[in-house]
Amino acid sequence: MFFPIGDTQVKGGSRPLFSYTFIAINVLIFFFQFSLSPQNLNAFILTYGTIPDDIMHQQGYSTLFTNMFLHGGWMHLIGNMLFLWVFADNIEAVIGNFYFLLFYLLGGVSASLIHVYFNMGSTIPSIGASGAISAVLGAYIVMFPKSKIKVLVLMFFRSFQVAALYFLGFWIVQNLFSGFASLGANTADTAGVAWWAHIGGFAFGVLAGFFFKHVHPKNLNFSSVS
C-alpha cells in the first residue's frame, strides 16, 4: 500500500485554519464515538449518518452535513485525515479561509447527494469525510497538476515523488472502476465503500477548481515538498 505524506507547498496566502480545524473536529468526534458503548454507537451513527432511504422520504437532511464528521474505524479516520492534511492547505492558501469553508462543506453535501442518487433504497447509513476530501482532491488536480506529491510505499518504507496529475488521476480512475462495478451489486460486495460519494465529490471539486483558477489567475509560488 502507498500513502501521500507531503506535497509542494504554496508560499504565502491564507493559513490553513479550516483545513486543520476540520482534522481536529474529526479526531475529537471519533474519540467521542470510541467512548460509546456498541449500542449507543450504533444509535449515534443511525442518527447522524446519511441514510439514502430517509433522504428520499424527505427526512434527515441535516445528516448530509453531519455524516462527514463521523468515521467507522481507526484506518478510516487516519486515511481520510492524511489526505486532508496533505492536500487541503494549498487550496485554502489560494482561495482564502471563508471560501474554503464553503467549498469543503458544499463538496461534502454534493458527494452525499450523489451517493443517495445511486443508492436510493438503501437503509444503511453513510459516514465519513471521504466525499468532502474527494472534492479537495478534484480541485487540487485542476489547480496544482504539476505539484509534486511525496508518496510513501508502506511495504518498503521508502518514498518517491510524483506529479499530482498522475497520483490523483490514478486515484479517480480506481474509484470510477469500483463505482461502476458496484452498480447493481449488493452492499456487501462493495466492501462498504461509498464509491459514488468519492466520484461525486471529486467532480464537484474539479468544477470548483476551474472556477478558482479563473478567479485567482495569478501565478503561484511554491516551496519544496514537505
N, C-alpha and C positions, 0 to 999 in steps of 0.2 A: 504494500500500500504506500501511497505517497500523499504528502500534505503540503500546502503552501505555508511558508513560515516567514516570508518577508516580500517586500516589493520596492520598486523605485519610488522614493518619496517626493512629493511636490514641495518645493521651497515656498515658504510664506503661506499666505491665505489664512483661512479661519482655523482655529484649533479644533480638533475632533471632539468637541464637547459631547454631542449626542451619540457619536459612534461609541465612545467609551461608556457613556451613561447607559445605553441600551445593553451593553455587555454586563454592567453591574446589575441592572434590573433583572436580566435573565438569570444570572447566577443566584441572586438573592431569592427570587421566586422558586428556583429549583431547590435550594436548601429548605425553603418552606415546604415544598412538596415532599422532600425527603423525610421531613419530620412527621408527616401524616401517617396514620395507620392505613393499611391497604384499602379498607372500606371507605375511609374518608378521602383518600387519594382518588379512588375511582369516582366518588361523588364530585370531587373538585374538578376533575377532567371532564366529566359529563356536563358540568355546569358552565365551564369556561372554554372548552374545546368547541370547534365548529362542527356541528352535525348537519350534513347536507340536507337530510330529510326535513329537519327543523326549519332551515332557511327557506326551503321550497314551500313550506307551510307558513311562511311569514312570521317565524319565531326565531329568537336568539340572534338578532342582527348584531348585538354587541360582541358576540363571540368572534366575529370577523376581525375584531381588534385584539381581543384578549387571548385568542389561541396562539398568537405569535410570540407570547412570552412564556409559554409552557413547553416542557420537554419530557420525553419518555424515558430517559436514562442518561447516564454519565457520558457515553460516547456520542449520543445525540446532541447533548449540550456542548461538549468540547469541540466537536466538529463544526457546529454552527458558529460558535464564538470565535474559533480560529479564523474562519473565513471572514467574519465580520471585522475582526481586528486587523487583518491584512488588507482588505480591500476598501473598507468604508472611509478611512480617514482622508484619502486623496480626493474623493468626491466631495466630502464635507468641506475640505480646504478650498475647493474651487467655487462651489455653489453657495456656501455660507451655512451657518447653523440652522436658521429657521427653515430655509428651503430644503435642507437635508432632512429635517424632522418630518416635513410634509411628504417628501419623496419616499422616505422609508415606510411611513405608515400607509400611504396610498398604495405602495408597492405590495405590502403585506396583504391589504384588503383585496387588491386585484388578484393576487395569487390565490387567496381563499375562494374568491368567486369563481375563478376558473376551475378550481378543484370541485366546487359544488356542481358546476355545469356538467362535468364529466362523471359525477357520482351522485346524481340527483336523489336516488332512493336509499342511499347509504345511511345507516343509523350509527355508524362508527365515528367517534369524534376525531377530528384532525387537529394536531397540535404541532407547534414548533416554529422557530423563526426562519425556517428554510425559504419560505416564499418571499419574505421581505429581503432576505440576504440574496436570493436569486435576482431580485430587482437591482441590488447593488452590483452584482456581477454583470448584469446586462448593460448597465450604464458604464461600468468600468471598461468593458471591451470596446465600446464606442469612443469613450473619452481618452483612454490610455492604451491603445492597442500595442504600442511599442514598449510599454513599461516592462521591465524585467521582473519576473516572479521567481523568487527563490523557493525551490521545491525540495522537501526532504523525502528521500526514499527510506522508509522505515526499516525495511528488511536489511539494508546495508548501512544504515545510519550515515548516509552521505547525501549531500545536497548538490543541486545544479540549478542553473538559471535558464529560463525560457520566456519568450515574449508572451505577454498577456493574451494576445490574439490566439496563439496556439493552445495555451493552457486552458483558457476559458472556452475556446472553440471546441476542444476535445470534451470538456465538461458538459456543454449543452448538447453535443451530439450523443453522448452517453444517455443523457436524460430524455432526449427525443426518442431514441431507440427503445428505452424502457417504457416511456409513456405510451407509445403506440402499441407496444407489446402487451401493455396492461389493459387495453380496451377490450371489454368483454370477458376479462379474466376475473376469477374470484379474488376477493381481497387478500386471502392467504397467499395467493400466487404472486402478489406484488410486494411481498415482504413488508407490508405495512407502510410503504413509502408513498407519499403523495406526489407522484411524478409530475402531474399536471399543475400542481401548485408551483413547482420549480419552473416548469416551462412558461406558465402564465406570468410569474414574477419576472423571469428573465426577459420576456417580450415587452412587458411594461418598462423595464429598465432600459432596454435598447431604445425605445421611443423617447424616453426621458433623456437618455444620453445625447441623442441628436438635438433635442431641444436645448439642453445645457450647452452644447458646443456652439449652437447658434447664438445663445445669449452671452456666452463667455468665449468669444473667438480668439482672444489673445493667446500668444504662445505661453506655454507653461514651462517653468524652470524646475529641474529635477536635481535631487541629490543622489547619493549612492543607495544601493539596496540595503535595507535594514533588516 
